[in-house]
Amino acid sequence: MRVVELKDTAFCYPGGKVPVLKGLELSVTKGEHVGVLGKTGSGKSTLLGILSGILPGRIGGVLSGSGWVLGEKLPVPLEAVRGSIGVVFQSPEEMLIRGRCLEEISFSLICRGIGHRKAEERARNVIRDLGVSHLAEKRTSDLSGGEAKLVAIASALATGPSLLLLDEPTSHLDPRGKRSVLSTIERMKNMEPDLAVIQVEHDLPSLANCSSIVMLSGGKAIIFKDPDEALMDATLHEAYGILPDPLVSLYRTAVRNGIPVRAAPRRGLLREMGAALSGRLPRVTSEERSIPKKTMSVCLRGVSYRYPGSGCGISGVDLDLGSIHSLSVVGPNGAGKSTLCRTIAGLVRPDSGKVDIRGGSAFYLFQNPQLMFFADSVSEELKGRSPSIERVIDRLGLKGLEDRYPQTLSGGEQRRLGISLALTSGADLLVLDEPFSSLDSAGVNAVWELLEKEDGPPYIITTNDLEVAGRTDMLIFMIEGKVVRTGVPGEVLYDIGLLRRAGWPLGGAQLLGLRSGAGPVDGYRRLEERISRYGEAPDGRRKGKTPLEGPLPAEEVPI
Amino acid sequence: MDPRVALLGVVVISTAAFVIVTPEVLYLILVAMTLLAILHKDALSRYRGGVKGLMGMAALLGTVQGVLTHGDPLLSVELPLLGWVSLLSVEGLMTGIRIVIRVTILLLSTLLFAATVEETSFIRGLRGMRIPVSVVFSINLVLRMIPRIIEDMRDVDLAYRARNISPAGKGYFRRWTRFVSLLKPLLVRYLRSSSDLVLSLELKGFDGKNEIFAEPESLKILDMISLFLLSAGALLLLLHGLGVL
């Protein structure tokens, strides 16, 4: 039975000249889990808005076409469907209203006239079934980003909806948070087999459990009934500006180099590649890295800082960062990455210890760049910047946005504007807090290109993405405010004990490296280079094929 | 403690601090409040930064009151620029001390309330006092927003430094111009997120009339005793105010 049917649907925002969606055809049946992909501005959130009745009902705009959602004809009346549709916004932590999680989850039930005791009982059942009972009595203001998303999902599920709309439920989360949200979605599907789920994502691996994939491009939807068709085709990702899945890129490189790997589903692929590449990847050592021209000179001695009124911060940090161009700071959410970066940038005065930045000024880009804009237009924000501004604006796709008020730009556009401020600041050191978050493939590539240009200043980035971390010269890993490991990414990312301690799922490259006995390889990019030289043994001699090895332990297969 | 009783406690104690003129009773209240603060020192620790500033203001207030109160002069200070002579008397000194004590009692009672009464039970308590749902819900939202606004303002202030943008002027003037200039971006940000919040409420089915707050729990024996003592205190205050006592 169908729950959503859209025919030749088009939507244009108020004042907009170009429709965001046009000629969209989509149907979703009971129990289906649909993943929606597309580059920034392709209309993913707009689609969710139309399905939930928010568009055009509450925001305006012109909707054309025919179809229905849960039996209600387009445009969907929000009042009629709100009991049957659950919506989880992109930043649900800002939408939490009540003081305690249990109150928050039972809130929508109480609003529907269910008594307090019954509503609370039902909310308790939902969180128990979702495996998040530990959050029941927690204050909503104390929740981490991942926990807030879990509470929002539980809240949306409490009313027993027939359709659940999830807008980037794994964005801004560390791997542990992502895993927790994705397993909750799986548990939810088991609890309610008839529930249809539409999940919008930027992150390909987060859609691995979908039953079909919808790719939005040019306002239209391309539907893949076999999700692996969409998730495993790197050419498709490139063509539609979707952030590539590193594992898929490795697969492509392997095939190109004649490595016998079947195009198995995502999970199987990892096992196949591990087996096929076993013993064939030459060892890469830290000496192979070339040192770029401009290097940073940062020294921290016993630096500690605690935020007033909370236990969070950093503690006893000793770092000597010299002779490197780039550094990544990795660690779970709340590990103190941003605090460390703010301390290095001189924005936070440590309670104890000493910070020494030799060689000039540092520019800090906030995780939420919106807070950094003070001018009335984009062009005013960028006025009087360095001569490279034109190139940066062009490369980051900010052309045409010059007259817009920076506070009203989308998340991705604000990030790009923030990065352009950093790149043209003339600072001697750039400290960028999660610079790749909310960017699509084109944005990510442009930022890398600009950061790694020959005469660019050295930079420090915080990230939860091991692929990003693998591209920097050095990596520090933080847990609970302490730097627990420092080294070249190839060494730190293979410290399996450390990653397990941080609750980090192992990445594909690590498993391949481990299984192949290749030793430390520093990230996917380096691994890809090694694969290109497939057949060369560590000592440089070519060897014959090795037999397949046993399967990987299930718990080590990344999501 | 039940939030209704705690709220009544704040009202009675704060009123008493400014109505009672007998120094001994005032000292007794201060000692009692200090003992309570010591008992809850962990909960109060998060307000340490704010207390320093407020106590500074109380001290300033006390000094001004002390200087302006006439009596037998102990000390005279001449202000060279204006040619004023300031006299400090025993009476003035005592008035100043009492002002500081009164403000301290007010501060301690409010902080103890904020530190020990949870947001959730406070909201329930307000509803239990038959305050309309719409008013209680607005207070609920404000309480939820305050920490976020404080955090954002701190971040925007850091962003000024990160971008090396310094508004003109020095000291307080500079702080003030900085504060005014960050209002606009913050306002736009909150307008955007409040429209999302309204949509979220609408999707959840909230229409402003639903009885969304559970009834507060019934009073426990300790609450009853506290309520009795506070009521007695309030009655004594009233009689004191009417000149009966």
Chai-1 contact restraints between the chains, C-beta under 6 A:
chainA,res_idxA,chainB,res_idxB,connection_type,confidence,min_distance_angstrom,max_distance_angstrom,comment,restraint_id
A,I54,B,L199,contact,1.0,0.0,6.0,A-B,restraint_1
A,R82,B,L203,contact,1.0,0.0,6.0,A-B,restraint_2
A,R82,B,G205,contact,1.0,0.0,6.0,A-B,restraint_3
A,V87,B,L203,contact,1.0,0.0,6.0,A-B,restraint_4
A,E94,B,S193,contact,1.0,0.0,6.0,A-B,restraint_5
A,M95,B,L197,contact,1.0,0.0,6.0,A-B,restraint_6
A,M95,B,S200,contact,1.0,0.0,6.0,A-B,restraint_7
A,G99,B,E119,contact,1.0,0.0,6.0,A-B,restraint_8
A,G99,B,T120,contact,1.0,0.0,6.0,A-B,restraint_9
A,R100,B,T120,contact,1.0,0.0,6.0,A-B,restraint_10
A,S108,B,K204,contact,1.0,0.0,6.0,A-B,restraint_11
A,I110,B,I212,contact,1.0,0.0,6.0,A-B,restraint_12
A,C111,B,K204,contact,1.0,0.0,6.0,A-B,restraint_13
A,C111,B,G205,contact,1.0,0.0,6.0,A-B,restraint_14
A,C111,B,F206,contact,1.0,0.0,6.0,A-B,restraint_15
A,C111,B,N210,contact,1.0,0.0,6.0,A-B,restraint_16
A,R112,B,G205,contact,1.0,0.0,6.0,A-B,restraint_17
A,H116,B,A214,contact,1.0,0.0,6.0,A-B,restraint_18
A,P308,B,G49,contact,1.0,0.0,6.0,A-B,restraint_19
A,G309,B,R46,contact,1.0,0.0,6.0,A-B,restraint_20
A,L347,B,L158,contact,1.0,0.0,6.0,A-B,restraint_21
A,L347,B,R161,contact,1.0,0.0,6.0,A-B,restraint_22
A,L347,B,A162,contact,1.0,0.0,6.0,A-B,restraint_23
A,Y364,B,A162,contact,1.0,0.0,6.0,A-B,restraint_24
A,L371,B,D155,contact,1.0,0.0,6.0,A-B,restraint_25
A,L371,B,V156,contact,1.0,0.0,6.0,A-B,restraint_26
A,L371,B,A159,contact,1.0,0.0,6.0,A-B,restraint_27
A,M372,B,A159,contact,1.0,0.0,6.0,A-B,restraint_28
A,Q407,B,P185,contact,1.0,0.0,6.0,A-B,restraint_29
A,Q407,B,V188,contact,1.0,0.0,6.0,A-B,restraint_30
